[in-house]
């Protein structure tokens, strides 16, 4: 069986879908799947994956590369965030609402020529309609949608301007309707979309984000961290109106802790610096490997769930593999963290309120070992990439 994975995000890009498909593609190929990846060519960031056991095709998209280099990657040349947003919004008007439509058009043309060479084509659908556009240029019986994010969320460039949002909602609906199978990265997300689109029942599945198996075994052999003062770490990005840390910052400012933030420079990093002073450690953007090491050297890992039910933060699963106490701040009832934290007894779930967060952090710090009783619970390995790849292979090979 020949499989093609179409993903705008792939190394050297460093985001959840890139991490997901670097791990899954290697393991699927190792399990005997004849696999190729079709992704974006980045001339300013060469990347050679010496461990690849499959072919990687690259499509050069000059406009997309320009936008990534100037606006969205670390080391942006345009530092003013407001100027960056307004310039992107201006481009959005001239690109039919999607900043990466250039890549979508070029990929659609390429797929029209090569799609007959593959039995299944997986489309990694990120927050861009450009990743859905190519699905209409291949036989619908081959299409598998891997929905890490909805294609038009309101946290990418802001809510798309009229009429683009309405047009893309129709495109999204048609893509879901045409797909043979749809993969979601969370059970709550699957439930949300099946409620909204009943025709998905029977053809939708869940393959969550995961963690490297090596991380889990290394964390078991590593002595538990005991920093003084304790280190609380948040790895990821804060998102206005969806994943805001106001209550968290107010709560931890009252505690004798150090707070490590691995993510982008934004107004929240500045707010943390003002509130915590020298107790705040900003490390900026790190590679996935570096971020995992930081997690292993922390006392408590901070997870903030999204307000919206249609996206599940994948950082939860990497935290799980790190075998550290987790403080899960929940903002919607469908968040998978509620089920996982309860199942593994590996942390505390609380609401996004200053008082609850303050009390929960103190409880964890007073008795960290209570939340490490399940460190050797090998059921956690259900969420390592190796297990997830086997599940993916089963879905690919089933009728």
C-alpha positions as CSV (number, residue, x, y, z in Angstrom):
1,X,0.0,0.0,0.0
2,X,1.4,3.4,-1.1
3,X,0.6,6.3,1.2
4,X,1.2,10.0,0.6
5,X,1.2,12.5,3.5
6,X,0.4,16.0,2.4
7,X,1.5,18.4,5.2
8,X,2.5,22.1,4.9
9,X,4.2,21.7,8.3
10,X,7.2,19.4,8.4
11,X,10.7,19.8,9.7
12,X,12.5,22.2,9.7
13,X,9.3,23.9,10.8
14,X,8.7,23.4,14.5
15,X,5.0,23.2,15.4
16,X,2.7,20.4,16.6
17,X,1.8,19.0,13.1
18,X,5.5,19.0,12.1
19,X,6.4,17.1,15.2
20,X,3.4,14.8,14.7
21,X,4.3,13.8,11.1
22,X,8.0,13.6,11.6
23,X,7.3,10.9,14.3
24,X,4.4,9.1,12.6
25,X,5.9,9.0,9.1
26,X,9.1,7.4,10.3
27,X,7.3,4.8,12.3
28,X,4.7,4.0,9.6
29,X,7.5,3.5,7.1
30,X,9.3,1.3,9.7
31,X,6.2,-0.8,10.0
32,X,6.2,-1.6,6.3
33,X,4.1,1.2,4.8
34,X,5.4,2.5,1.4
35,X,5.2,6.1,2.4
36,X,6.1,9.5,0.9
37,X,5.7,13.0,2.3
38,X,4.7,16.1,0.3
39,X,5.6,19.3,2.1
40,X,6.9,22.9,1.7
41,X,10.4,23.6,0.5
42,X,12.1,26.2,2.7
43,X,15.2,27.5,0.9
44,X,16.2,29.6,3.9
45,X,16.2,26.7,6.3
46,X,17.9,23.5,5.0
47,X,17.0,20.3,6.7
48,X,18.3,16.8,5.9
49,X,16.7,14.0,7.9
50,X,19.4,11.4,7.9
51,X,17.2,8.9,9.7
52,X,14.4,9.0,7.1
53,X,13.5,5.7,5.5
54,X,11.0,7.3,3.0
55,X,11.0,9.9,0.3
56,X,10.2,13.6,1.0
57,X,8.9,15.7,-1.9
58,X,9.1,19.5,-1.5
59,X,7.1,22.1,-3.3
60,X,8.5,25.6,-3.4
61,X,6.0,28.4,-2.7
62,X,7.7,31.8,-2.8
63,X,4.9,33.8,-1.2
64,X,4.4,31.3,1.6
65,X,8.1,31.2,2.3
66,X,8.3,34.9,2.4
67,X,5.5,35.1,4.9
68,X,7.0,32.4,7.1
69,X,10.4,34.0,7.1
70,X,9.2,37.6,7.7
71,X,6.3,37.2,10.0
72,X,5.7,33.8,11.6
73,X,9.1,32.1,12.4
74,X,11.4,33.0,15.3
75,X,13.8,35.7,14.3
76,X,11.2,37.8,12.6
77,X,12.5,40.8,10.9
78,X,9.3,42.8,11.6
79,X,9.4,43.0,15.4
80,X,6.4,45.2,15.9
81,X,3.5,42.7,16.5
82,X,0.8,45.2,15.6
83,X,2.5,46.1,12.3
84,X,3.0,42.3,11.6
85,X,-0.7,41.6,12.2
86,X,-1.9,44.5,10.0
87,X,0.4,43.6,7.1
88,X,-0.8,40.0,7.3
89,X,-4.4,41.2,7.3
90,X,-3.7,43.3,4.2
91,X,-2.2,40.3,2.5
92,X,-5.2,38.2,3.6
93,X,-7.5,40.5,1.5
94,X,-5.4,39.8,-1.6
95,X,-5.1,36.1,-1.0
96,X,-8.8,35.3,-0.7
97,X,-8.6,35.1,3.1
98,X,-5.7,32.6,3.5
99,X,-2.1,33.7,3.7
100,X,-0.9,30.3,2.5
101,X,-3.2,29.9,-0.5
102,X,-0.2,30.0,-2.8
103,X,1.1,26.8,-1.4
104,X,-2.4,25.2,-1.7
105,X,-2.7,26.1,-5.4
106,X,0.7,24.7,-6.2
107,X,0.1,21.6,-4.2
108,X,-3.3,21.0,-5.9
109,X,-1.6,21.2,-9.3
110,X,1.1,18.7,-8.3
111,X,-1.5,16.3,-6.8
112,X,-3.6,16.3,-9.9
113,X,-0.6,14.8,-11.7
114,X,0.6,12.2,-9.1
115,X,-2.4,11.2,-7.0
116,X,-3.1,8.0,-9.1
117,X,0.2,6.6,-7.8
118,X,-1.1,6.2,-4.2
119,X,-3.7,4.2,-2.5
120,X,-4.4,6.6,0.3
121,X,-3.5,10.3,0.7
122,X,-3.5,11.8,4.2
123,X,-4.0,15.6,4.4
124,X,-2.6,17.2,7.5
125,X,-5.2,19.9,8.1
126,X,-3.8,22.9,10.0
127,X,-5.2,26.4,10.5
128,X,-5.2,27.2,6.8
129,X,-7.8,26.5,4.2
130,X,-4.8,26.0,1.8
131,X,-4.4,22.5,3.3
132,X,-7.9,21.6,2.4
133,X,-7.9,22.9,-1.2
134,X,-5.8,20.0,-2.6
135,X,-8.3,17.4,-1.3
136,X,-10.6,18.4,-4.2
137,X,-8.1,17.3,-6.8
138,X,-7.9,13.7,-5.9
139,X,-10.3,10.7,-5.9
140,X,-12.4,11.1,-2.7
141,X,-12.0,7.4,-1.9
142,X,-8.3,8.1,-1.2
143,X,-8.8,11.1,1.0
144,X,-8.0,10.9,4.8
145,X,-8.2,14.2,6.7
146,X,-6.0,14.5,9.8
147,X,-7.6,17.4,11.7
148,X,-5.1,18.8,14.2
149,X,-6.9,22.1,14.1
150,X,-10.0,23.5,12.4
151,X,-8.9,25.2,9.2
152,X,-10.3,28.6,10.0
153,X,-9.8,29.1,13.8
154,X,-10.0,32.6,15.2
155,X,-6.5,32.5,16.6
156,X,-4.4,32.4,13.5
157,X,-4.7,35.9,11.9
158,X,-7.9,36.7,13.7
159,X,-11.3,35.9,12.4
160,X,-11.2,35.9,8.6
161,X,-12.9,38.9,7.2
162,X,-16.3,38.6,5.4
163,X,-17.0,36.8,3.1
164,X,-14.0,34.5,3.4
165,X,-15.0,32.9,6.7
166,X,-18.4,31.9,5.3
167,X,-16.9,30.6,2.1
168,X,-14.3,28.5,3.9
169,X,-16.9,27.0,6.2
170,X,-18.6,25.7,3.1
171,X,-15.2,24.4,1.8
172,X,-14.5,22.7,5.1
173,X,-18.0,21.1,5.1
174,X,-17.5,19.7,1.6
175,X,-14.0,18.4,2.4
176,X,-15.4,16.5,5.5
177,X,-18.2,15.2,3.4
178,X,-15.9,13.9,0.6
179,X,-13.3,12.3,2.9
180,X,-13.3,8.6,3.3
181,X,-12.0,8.8,6.8
182,X,-11.4,11.7,9.3
183,X,-8.8,11.6,12.1
184,X,-9.2,13.8,15.1
185,X,-6.5,14.5,17.7
186,X,-8.8,14.4,20.7
187,X,-11.9,12.5,21.9
188,X,-13.7,15.8,22.9
189,X,-12.9,17.2,19.5
190,X,-14.4,14.2,17.7
191,X,-17.5,14.4,19.8
192,X,-17.9,18.1,19.0
193,X,-17.6,17.6,15.3
194,X,-19.8,14.5,15.2
195,X,-22.5,16.5,16.9
196,X,-22.1,19.3,14.4
197,X,-21.8,17.0,11.3
198,X,-23.7,13.7,12.0
199,X,-22.5,12.2,8.7
200,X,-19.0,11.8,10.4
201,X,-20.2,9.0,12.6
202,X,-18.8,5.8,11.4
203,X,-15.9,7.3,9.5
204,X,-14.1,9.3,12.2
205,X,-11.3,8.1,14.4
206,X,-9.0,9.5,17.1
207,X,-5.2,9.4,16.9
208,X,-4.0,11.8,19.6
209,X,-0.7,13.7,19.7
210,X,1.9,11.6,21.5
211,X,5.4,11.5,23.0
212,X,8.6,9.6,22.2
213,X,8.8,6.2,23.9
214,X,12.4,7.0,24.8
215,X,11.2,10.0,26.8
216,X,9.0,7.8,29.0
217,X,11.7,5.3,29.8
218,X,14.3,8.0,30.4
219,X,12.0,9.8,32.8
220,X,11.6,6.5,34.8
221,X,15.4,6.2,35.2
222,X,15.9,9.9,36.0
223,X,15.8,10.9,39.7
224,X,12.8,13.1,40.5
225,X,13.6,16.8,40.3
226,X,13.5,18.8,43.5
227,X,14.4,22.4,42.7
228,X,14.6,25.1,45.4
229,X,12.5,27.1,44.8
230,X,10.2,24.8,42.8
231,X,10.1,25.3,39.0
232,X,6.8,25.5,37.2
233,X,7.1,25.2,33.5
234,X,4.7,26.1,30.7
235,X,5.7,24.9,27.2
236,X,3.6,26.3,24.3
237,X,1.8,29.5,23.4
238,X,-0.7,31.6,25.1
239,X,-3.6,32.6,22.9
240,X,-5.8,35.7,23.5
241,X,-9.5,34.8,24.3
242,X,-8.7,31.0,24.0
243,X,-5.8,30.2,26.3
244,X,-5.1,33.2,28.4
245,X,-2.8,33.0,31.5
246,X,-4.1,36.0,33.5
247,X,-5.5,33.9,36.4
248,X,-2.4,31.7,36.4
249,X,0.0,34.6,36.5
250,X,-1.9,36.2,39.4
251,X,-1.9,33.0,41.3
252,X,1.8,32.0,40.9
253,X,2.9,35.6,41.7
254,X,1.9,34.8,45.3
255,X,4.0,31.7,45.5
256,X,7.7,31.2,46.1
257,X,8.4,29.5,42.8
258,X,10.3,30.0,39.5
259,X,8.2,30.1,36.4
260,X,9.7,28.9,33.1
261,X,8.0,29.9,29.8
262,X,9.0,28.2,26.6
263,X,7.3,30.0,23.7
264,X,7.1,33.1,21.7
265,X,7.6,36.7,22.8
266,X,4.2,38.3,23.4
267,X,2.4,40.5,25.8
268,X,2.0,37.7,28.2
269,X,5.8,37.2,28.5
270,X,6.1,40.9,29.3
271,X,3.3,40.6,31.9
272,X,5.0,37.6,33.5
273,X,8.2,39.6,33.8
274,X,6.5,42.5,35.5
275,X,4.6,40.3,37.9
276,X,7.4,37.8,38.8
277,X,10.6,39.7,38.2
278,X,13.7,37.6,38.6
279,X,11.5,34.5,39.3
280,X,10.4,34.5,35.7
281,X,12.7,32.6,33.2
282,X,11.9,33.2,29.6
283,X,13.6,30.7,27.2
284,X,11.9,31.6,23.9
285,X,11.2,29.1,21.2
286,X,13.0,25.8,21.5
287,X,13.2,22.7,19.4
288,X,11.0,19.8,20.5
289,X,14.0,17.9,21.8
290,X,15.1,20.9,23.9
291,X,11.5,21.5,25.2
292,X,11.3,17.9,26.4
293,X,14.6,18.3,28.4
294,X,13.2,21.4,30.0
295,X,10.0,19.5,31.0
296,X,12.2,16.7,32.6
297,X,14.0,19.3,34.8
298,X,10.7,20.9,36.1
299,X,8.8,20.2,39.3
300,X,5.4,20.9,37.9
301,X,4.1,21.1,34.3
302,X,1.4,23.7,33.6
303,X,-1.3,22.8,31.1
304,X,-4.0,25.4,30.0
305,X,-6.8,23.9,28.1
306,X,-8.6,25.9,25.4
307,X,-12.0,27.6,25.8
308,X,-13.1,26.2,22.5
309,X,-14.1,22.5,22.1
310,X,-12.8,22.1,18.6
311,X,-9.1,22.0,19.3
312,X,-7.1,19.8,21.7
313,X,-3.7,21.0,22.9
314,X,-1.2,18.2,22.1
315,X,1.2,19.4,24.8
316,X,-0.9,17.4,27.3
317,X,0.5,14.1,25.9
318,X,4.2,15.2,26.0
319,X,3.6,16.1,29.6
320,X,2.2,12.7,30.2
321,X,5.3,11.0,28.9
322,X,7.5,13.2,31.0
323,X,6.1,11.6,34.2
324,X,5.9,14.9,36.1
325,X,3.0,16.3,38.2
326,X,0.6,18.2,35.9
327,X,-1.6,21.1,36.8
328,X,-4.4,21.1,34.2
329,X,-6.3,24.3,34.0
330,X,-9.6,23.4,32.3
331,X,-11.9,25.8,30.3
332,X,-14.3,23.4,28.6
333,X,-15.9,20.2,29.7
334,X,-14.7,18.2,26.6
335,X,-11.0,18.7,27.3
336,X,-9.2,15.3,27.2
337,X,-7.1,16.4,30.2
338,X,-10.0,15.7,32.6
339,X,-10.1,12.0,31.6
340,X,-6.3,11.5,31.4
341,X,-5.4,13.2,34.7
342,X,-8.1,11.2,36.5
343,X,-7.0,8.0,34.9
344,X,-3.3,8.2,35.7
345,X,-3.7,10.2,39.0
346,X,-0.8,12.3,37.7
347,X,-1.9,15.8,38.7
348,X,-4.8,18.1,39.6
349,X,-7.5,19.4,37.4
350,X,-8.9,22.9,38.3
351,X,-10.9,25.7,36.8
352,X,-9.3,28.8,35.4
353,X,-9.6,30.9,38.5
354,X,-6.8,32.5,40.5
355,X,-8.0,31.0,43.8
356,X,-8.3,27.4,42.5
357,X,-4.9,27.6,40.7
358,X,-3.2,28.9,43.8
359,X,-4.6,26.1,46.0
360,X,-3.9,23.4,43.4
361,X,-0.3,24.4,43.0
362,X,0.2,24.4,46.7
363,X,-1.3,20.9,47.0
364,X,1.0,19.5,44.3
365,X,4.1,21.1,45.8
366,X,3.3,19.9,49.3
367,X,3.0,16.3,48.2
368,X,4.5,15.8,44.8
369,X,5.1,12.0,45.3
370,X,1.4,11.5,45.6
371,X,1.1,12.3,41.9
372,X,3.9,10.1,40.9
373,X,2.3,6.8,42.1
374,X,1.5,5.9,38.6
375,X,5.0,6.6,37.2
376,X,5.4,3.0,36.2
377,X,1.9,2.7,34.7
378,X,2.7,1.3,31.3
379,X,-0.7,2.1,30.0
380,X,0.8,5.6,29.4
381,X,2.6,3.9,26.5
382,X,-0.8,3.9,24.7
383,X,0.0,7.5,23.9
384,X,3.6,7.1,22.7
385,X,4.2,7.6,19.0
386,X,5.0,3.9,18.4
387,X,1.6,2.8,19.6
388,X,-0.2,5.6,17.8
389,X,1.6,4.6,14.5
390,X,0.3,1.0,14.9
391,X,-3.2,2.4,15.3
392,X,-2.8,4.6,12.3
393,X,-1.6,1.6,10.2
394,X,-4.7,-0.3,11.2
395,X,-6.9,2.5,10.1
396,X,-5.1,2.9,6.8
397,X,-5.3,-0.8,5.9
398,X,-9.0,-1.2,6.9
399,X,-11.6,-0.9,4.2
